[in-house]
Amino acid sequence: MSLTLSKKAQAVKPSSTLAITAKAKELKAQGIDVVGFGAGEPDFNTPENICNAAVEAIKNGQTKYTPAAGMPELKKAISDKFRRFNHLDYKENQIVVSNGGKHSLTNIFEAILNPGDEVIIPTPYWLSYPEIVKLSDGVPVFIRGGKEQGYKVTAQQIADACTEKTKALVLNTPSNPTGMVYTRKELEEIAKVVVEKDIYVVADEMYENLVYEGEFVSIASLGEEIYKRTITCSGVSKSYAMTGWRIGYTGSSAELAKVMGSVQSHQTSNPNSIAQNATIEALNGSQDAVDAMTAEFKERRDYMYERICRVPHISALKPQGAFYLFIDVHELLEMSYKGEKVGSVGRLAEILINDFSTAVIPCADFGFDDHIRLSYAISKEQIGKGIDRIAKFVEELQ
């Protein structure tokens, strides 16, 4: 017998964001003063009322198995939230609660894809989308949302990319890594194409609460036909500072939810029972902490953007949501550092972390090989210190 490994699993790219974050933590453990712009999670503690609900759940013995697709009480809370915030009517049998957003996406693609089915992914994209699609035997098809169009794709681009093999479109708003938000008009135009082509929309709305200008719109709310074709994904990681609690959820047709629940029942069984109880409180309880975090993120965004605009040879568009700044560094790649051409965003990131103790995310794995991503889910003091270091690096380039 030949002890070989799965070719499909071996083809999966490791997460560059996790690698950079791990490197930053390693240097910090050595006592080095590292500024970490890589964080994809809020730096706030989980709100106290949510933590208290978890403690009460433990004390009350809520530590057993729950239904695989989530507790009925949590599904009701999610259904109420969908109705209240997203203007969507998802009954409890249309909701699946999973172990975080990535797990929700995995459930979706395993439930809808057959080998060779194509999934349209606008670039720049969150780097896990194509890997999850490929693990589910799908084929990622990329369409570019350039800087000149606000890093967003158009309805016409989507229509042009559709083939007889197209099964779904991934739509992320607010976006990771750009922070851009699709307008109602843009979503209406996209919805028309989706209905006409009769494909699914996987609507990743994980950052839905973190919008600083304009309005947040769920594409599924734009009419009955687009609602039937949309799988709405969200969770509590970003909005409630609950990244480690690992709760994501979806709203879809009852038929699809049943299939996703069956898949999950064999792969992981139920999400953590204590985290589910905490999420009930997050959704039903006071939203004051969410409002306070959003206000702080907006203040940090304004500060980071203003500071970055003063650094020569780089540029960015002002993000409207999430907590990332997507920075065009193509000029820096043509310049030299210590006599050697910078060349790539990967090398740029290595120089910054090794020589300037500053961790940034190179975005080649996000579909843009001349951009980096900075997170402002860190204090203003750290933001200022990190941008000072980036500016010093730029000064030393020739």
C-alpha positions in Angstrom: 0.0 0.0 0.0 1.3 3.5 -0.9 0.8 5.9 2.0 -0.1 9.0 -0.1 -2.0 12.1 0.9 -5.0 13.7 -0.7 -4.1 15.7 -3.8 -7.1 18.0 -3.1 -6.0 18.7 0.5 -2.4 19.2 -0.5 -3.4 21.8 -3.1 -4.9 24.1 -0.4 -2.9 27.2 0.1 -2.0 28.0 3.7 -3.6 31.3 5.0 -1.2 34.2 4.6 -3.1 36.2 7.1 -2.7 33.5 9.8 1.0 33.1 8.9 1.7 36.9 9.2 -0.3 37.0 12.5 1.6 34.0 13.9 5.0 35.7 12.9 3.9 38.9 14.7 3.0 36.9 17.9 6.2 35.0 17.8 8.2 38.3 17.7 6.1 39.8 20.4 6.8 36.7 22.6 10.5 37.5 22.1 10.0 41.0 23.6 10.0 42.8 20.3 7.6 45.8 20.0 5.6 44.7 16.9 2.7 46.7 15.5 0.3 44.1 14.1 -1.9 45.4 11.3 -2.9 41.8 10.4 -5.7 41.3 12.9 -9.0 40.2 11.4 -10.7 40.5 14.7 -11.8 43.3 17.0 -9.4 44.2 19.8 -12.3 44.7 22.2 -13.4 42.2 24.8 -16.7 40.4 24.3 -19.3 42.5 26.0 -20.0 41.7 29.6 -23.7 40.8 29.2 -22.7 38.2 26.6 -20.0 36.7 28.8 -22.5 36.6 31.8 -25.0 34.7 29.7 -22.3 32.1 28.9 -21.4 31.7 32.6 -25.1 31.2 33.4 -25.4 28.6 30.7 -22.6 26.6 32.3 -24.1 27.0 35.8 -27.5 25.8 34.4 -26.1 22.7 32.8 -26.4 23.9 29.2 -23.3 21.8 28.4 -24.9 18.9 26.5 -25.5 18.2 22.8 -28.0 20.4 21.0 -29.7 19.9 17.7 -27.0 19.7 15.0 -28.2 22.8 13.2 -28.6 24.9 16.3 -30.8 25.4 19.4 -34.4 26.4 18.7 -34.1 29.4 21.0 -31.0 30.6 19.0 -32.7 30.0 15.7 -35.6 32.2 16.9 -33.2 34.9 17.9 -31.6 34.8 14.5 -34.9 34.8 12.7 -35.9 37.9 14.7 -32.6 39.6 13.9 -33.0 38.8 10.2 -36.5 40.4 10.3 -35.4 43.4 12.4 -32.0 44.3 10.8 -32.0 42.7 7.3 -35.7 43.0 6.5 -35.7 39.3 5.7 -38.2 36.6 6.7 -36.3 33.4 7.4 -38.2 30.9 9.5 -36.4 28.7 12.0 -36.3 25.7 9.6 -34.5 28.0 7.1 -31.6 28.7 9.5 -28.4 26.7 10.2 -26.1 27.6 13.0 -22.5 26.6 12.5 -19.0 26.7 14.0 -18.2 30.2 12.5 -18.4 31.8 9.1 -15.9 29.5 7.4 -17.9 26.5 8.5 -21.1 28.1 7.2 -19.5 28.7 3.8 -18.2 25.1 3.8 -21.7 23.8 4.4 -23.1 25.9 1.6 -20.6 24.9 -1.1 -20.8 21.2 -0.1 -24.5 21.4 -0.3 -24.9 23.2 -3.7 -21.8 22.1 -5.7 -21.2 19.2 -8.0 -17.8 18.4 -9.5 -17.0 21.1 -12.1 -19.6 23.6 -11.0 -18.3 27.2 -11.3 -18.5 29.8 -8.6 -17.9 33.5 -9.6 -15.7 35.3 -7.1 -15.1 39.0 -7.4 -11.6 40.1 -6.8 -10.2 41.3 -4.5 -11.6 38.5 -2.3 -11.3 37.1 1.1 -8.6 34.5 0.6 -10.6 31.5 1.9 -13.4 31.7 -0.7 -11.5 29.9 -3.6 -10.0 27.3 -1.3 -13.4 26.4 0.2 -14.9 26.2 -3.3 -12.1 23.9 -4.5 -12.4 21.6 -1.5 -16.1 21.2 -2.4 -15.1 20.2 -6.0 -16.1 23.5 -7.4 -14.1 25.8 -9.8 -13.5 29.4 -8.8 -14.0 31.9 -11.6 -12.5 35.4 -10.9 -13.7 38.8 -12.1 -11.8 41.9 -11.2 -13.2 44.9 -9.4 -10.4 47.4 -10.1 -9.6 50.5 -8.1 -11.2 52.6 -10.8 -14.6 51.1 -10.0 -14.2 51.2 -6.2 -12.9 47.6 -6.0 -16.5 46.4 -6.8 -17.7 44.4 -9.8 -20.6 45.3 -12.0 -23.7 43.4 -13.0 -22.4 43.3 -16.6 -19.1 41.7 -15.5 -21.1 39.0 -13.6 -23.3 38.4 -16.7 -20.3 38.1 -18.9 -18.7 35.6 -16.6 -21.7 33.3 -16.4 -21.5 30.0 -18.4 -23.7 26.9 -18.4 -21.5 25.6 -15.5 -22.0 28.6 -13.3 -23.7 27.7 -10.0 -23.2 30.6 -7.7 -21.9 34.1 -7.2 -20.1 35.1 -3.9 -21.0 38.6 -2.8 -19.2 40.1 0.2 -20.5 43.5 1.5 -19.0 45.2 3.5 -15.8 43.7 1.9 -12.8 42.0 3.4 -10.2 43.2 2.3 -11.4 46.6 0.9 -14.1 47.8 3.3 -16.2 48.8 0.3 -20.0 48.5 0.5 -22.3 47.8 -2.5 -25.1 50.4 -2.9 -28.8 49.5 -3.2 -28.7 50.4 -6.9 -25.7 48.2 -7.5 -27.3 45.3 -5.7 -30.5 45.7 -7.6 -28.6 45.5 -10.9 -26.7 42.4 -9.7 -29.9 40.8 -8.5 -31.5 41.1 -12.0 -28.6 39.2 -13.5 -28.7 36.5 -10.8 -32.4 36.0 -11.4 -32.0 36.0 -15.2 -29.1 33.5 -15.1 -30.8 31.5 -12.3 -27.8 31.0 -10.1 -27.3 31.2 -6.3 -25.9 34.2 -4.5 -23.7 33.4 -1.5 -24.1 36.7 0.4 -21.4 37.0 3.0 -22.6 39.8 5.3 -20.3 39.1 8.3 -19.5 42.8 8.6 -23.1 44.0 8.3 -23.1 46.1 11.5 -19.8 47.9 10.7 -20.9 50.4 8.1 -19.9 54.1 8.5 -21.4 55.8 5.4 -24.6 55.1 3.5 -26.8 52.1 4.2 -26.3 48.4 4.5 -28.6 46.4 2.2 -29.1 42.6 2.1 -29.4 41.6 -1.5 -32.0 38.9 -0.5 -34.3 41.8 0.7 -34.7 43.1 -2.9 -37.5 40.9 -4.0 -39.0 37.4 -3.9 -37.0 36.0 -6.9 -33.6 37.1 -5.5 -34.6 36.0 -2.0 -35.2 32.4 -3.3 -31.7 32.3 -4.9 -29.8 33.8 -2.0 -28.0 32.1 0.9 -27.4 34.9 3.5 -24.4 34.3 5.7 -23.5 36.2 8.9 -22.3 35.6 12.5 -21.3 37.2 15.7 -17.5 37.2 15.3 -16.9 40.8 14.0 -19.9 42.8 15.3 -19.9 41.4 18.8 -16.1 40.8 19.3 -16.8 37.0 19.5 -14.2 35.6 17.1 -13.2 32.8 19.4 -16.7 31.7 20.2 -17.1 30.4 16.7 -20.8 31.0 15.8 -21.9 31.6 12.2 -25.3 31.2 10.7 -27.1 31.1 7.4 -30.6 31.8 6.1 -31.7 30.0 2.9 -34.5 28.0 1.5 -35.8 25.3 3.9 -34.8 22.6 1.4 -31.2 23.8 1.3 -31.1 24.4 5.1 -32.1 20.8 5.6 -29.2 19.5 3.3 -26.7 21.8 5.1 -27.9 20.6 8.5 -27.5 17.0 7.4 -23.9 17.7 6.2 -23.1 19.4 9.5 -24.6 16.6 11.5 -22.0 14.1 10.2 -19.0 16.4 10.1 -19.2 18.4 13.4 -22.5 17.8 15.0 -23.7 20.9 16.9 -21.9 24.2 17.5 -20.7 24.8 21.1 -23.7 24.9 23.4 -22.3 27.6 25.6 -21.4 29.8 22.7 -25.0 29.3 21.3 -26.4 30.6 24.6 -24.1 33.6 24.6 -25.2 34.4 21.0 -28.8 34.5 22.1 -27.9 37.2 24.5 -25.8 39.0 21.8 -28.7 39.2 19.4 -31.5 39.8 21.9 -29.7 41.9 24.5 -28.5 45.5 24.5 -26.7 46.7 21.4 -25.0 49.6 23.1 -21.6 47.8 23.0 -22.0 47.2 19.2 -22.7 50.9 18.7 -19.7 51.9 20.8 -17.4 49.6 18.9 -18.7 50.8 15.6 -18.1 54.4 16.6 -14.6 53.6 17.7 -13.8 51.8 14.5 -15.0 54.8 12.5 -12.7 57.1 14.4 -9.8 54.8 13.8 -10.6 54.5 10.1 -10.6 58.3 9.7 -7.3 58.5 11.5 -5.6 55.7 9.6 -6.8 57.0 6.2 -5.7 60.5 6.9 -2.3 59.3 8.0 -1.8 56.9 5.1 -2.8 59.7 2.6 0.3 61.6 3.7 2.7 58.8 2.9 4.2 59.2 -0.6 4.1 56.5 -3.3 1.1 54.7 -1.8 -2.7 55.3 -2.1 -6.0 54.0 -0.8 -9.7 54.5 -1.2 -11.6 55.4 2.0 -13.4 52.3 3.2 -17.1 52.5 4.0 -17.3 49.5 6.4 -15.5 46.6 8.0 -12.1 47.5 9.6 -9.6 47.3 6.8 -7.7 49.7 4.6 -6.7 48.3 1.2 -3.5 50.1 0.0 -2.1 50.3 -3.5 1.7 49.9 -3.2 2.5 49.2 -6.9 5.0 52.1 -7.0 7.0 50.7 -4.0 7.4 47.3 -5.8 9.5 49.0 -8.5 11.8 50.7 -5.9 14.9 49.3 -4.2 15.6 48.6 -0.6 19.2 48.1 0.5 20.2 47.8 -3.2 17.6 45.2 -4.1 14.3 45.7 -5.9 11.3 45.2 -3.6 9.6 43.2 -6.4 6.6 41.7 -4.6 4.1 42.4 -1.9 5.3 39.2 -0.1 8.8 40.6 0.1 7.5 44.0 1.1 5.7 42.4 4.0 8.8 40.5 5.0 10.9 43.7 5.1 8.3 45.5 7.2 8.0 42.8 9.8 11.7 41.9 9.9 13.3 45.4 9.7 10.5 47.6 10.9 8.6 45.3 13.4 5.3 46.0 11.5 3.0 43.3 10.3 0.9 43.9 7.2 -1.0 41.5 5.0 0.2 41.1 1.4 -2.8 40.7 -0.8 -1.5 38.5 -3.6 -3.7 35.7 -2.0 -6.6 38.1 -2.2 -6.3 38.4 -5.9 -4.3 41.7 -6.0 -0.6 41.3 -6.1 0.2 45.0 -5.8 -1.8 45.8 -2.6 -1.5 45.3 1.1 -4.2 45.3 3.8 -4.0 47.1 7.1 -6.5 46.4 9.9 -7.6 49.2 12.2 -8.9 46.8 14.8 -6.0 48.1 17.0 -5.6 51.2 19.1 -5.0 54.6 17.5 -1.7 54.7 19.3 -0.6 51.5 17.6 -2.0 52.7 14.3 0.1 55.9 14.5 3.3 54.0 15.5 2.8 51.5 12.7 2.3 54.2 10.0 5.4 56.1 11.2 7.3 52.9 10.6 5.8 52.4 7.2 6.7 56.0 6.3 10.2 55.4 7.5 10.5 52.3 5.2 9.2 54.3 2.2 11.8 57.0 3.0 14.6 54.5 2.8 13.5 53.2 -0.7 15.4 54.3 -3.8 
